[in-house]
């Protein structure tokens, strides 16, 4: 079984190199997009780092949090990888690390061949009106709300965006009222089959029409296509019936919509997790936990 890893990164380059080394395997290829805004990154620094894997490096897009550029970047990587073709495509961030060895990851997907590892968060979709407004209203200024180093300037665009959204709420704007797809929501980090990737690329123009002015559309478009295009019965579920992408992400300890960054004191939690990957980690926050995980997994590769 062949695996393509699609990695979106914007900082922590030594940590990214460790991630590449951990995933390096004769059955893996890696497609890495580095944010075009990241001026301290040199693609040449990563050339030749994969001993067994083919590693492809790109720097095509300036990626803005919450903007359609995130969707564009993901589709760009899916398209590049699909030209080769893989049994599974794993979308991860440069802040992720695997919690299992490559052999354990392979065994999991052999046992669950054909399953789509996608999280559908139905309860939050129903309870949070902000999520429902993401596609219903036009978010014209989404790329400018965190684009500047000056916080006051970001604040100006955030204020203007809220005014525009308020006007649309008053006039009862609903730009997807006639849409023949049901919008779904969940984590944007997924592991999906070649068939689903082909469907995403087939519907690329429709995805752009729906999500180009959608806030955080990266948390909607894969779930929406999977649900509406014949893949809802192949989604992986846990024994309790919940859908899962097999990523360990701690939102409860996170701040302002960002996931918690794991630290040394979380080592036991990480070791006991059934998840295949965890996010997020940061070498600027805690190098020690990254070193511990890498040491353990790299030792397993040597033993294997």
HURA-V664034 format. One line per field, one symbol per residue. ss: DSSP state (h for helix, s for strand, l for the rest). phi: phi as a letter, one per 30 degrees, with the letter a starting at -180 (. if undefined). psi: psi as a letter, one per 30 degrees, with the letter a starting at -180 (. if undefined). A space follows every 10 residues. Layout:
# HURA-V664034
ss: ???
phi: ???
psi: ???
This chain:
# HURA-V664034
ss: llsssssssl llhhhhhhhh hhhllllsss ssssllllll llhhhhllll lllsssssll lllllllhhh hhhhhhhhhh hhlllllsss sssllsssll lhhhhhhhhh hllllsslll lhhhhhhlhh hhhhhhllll lhhhllllll hhhhhhhhhh hhhhhhhhhh llllllllll llllllllll ssshhhhhhh hhlhhhhhhh hlllllhhhl hhhhhhhhll lhhhslslll llslllsssl llllsllsll lllhhhhhhh hhllllsssl llllllhhhh hhhhhhhhhh hhhl
phi: .cbcccccbb ahdddddddd dddeadccbb cccceddddc cceddcdidd dccdcccbbc bdcceicded dedddedede ddddjbdbcc cbcdccbdcb dedddddedd dceidcdbcc cddddddcdd dddecdcdcd cddcdbdcdd dddddddddd dddddddddd dhdbdcdcdc ccdbbldddb bbddddddde ddceddeddd cdccdhddcb dddddddcbj cddcddbded jddbchccbc ddcdbhicdd cdbedceded ddddddbbbb bbddcadddd ddddeddddd dddd
psi: kkkkkjkjlf aieeeeeeee eefjkfgklk jkkkkffjfg kkefffkgfj eflkkkklie kjkkkflffe eeeeeeeeee efeeklekkj jllfglkkfl leeeeeeefe fhkfkjikkj ieeeeefjfe eefefelkif gefffgflej eeeeeeeeee eeeeeeeeee ghkifgfgkg kkklkakfjl jlleeeeeee eegeeeeeee gfhkkhffge eeeeeeefhg gffgkkklfg fklkghkjkj feflkhgklk kklefgeeee efkflelkkl lkffejfeee eeeeeeeeee eee.
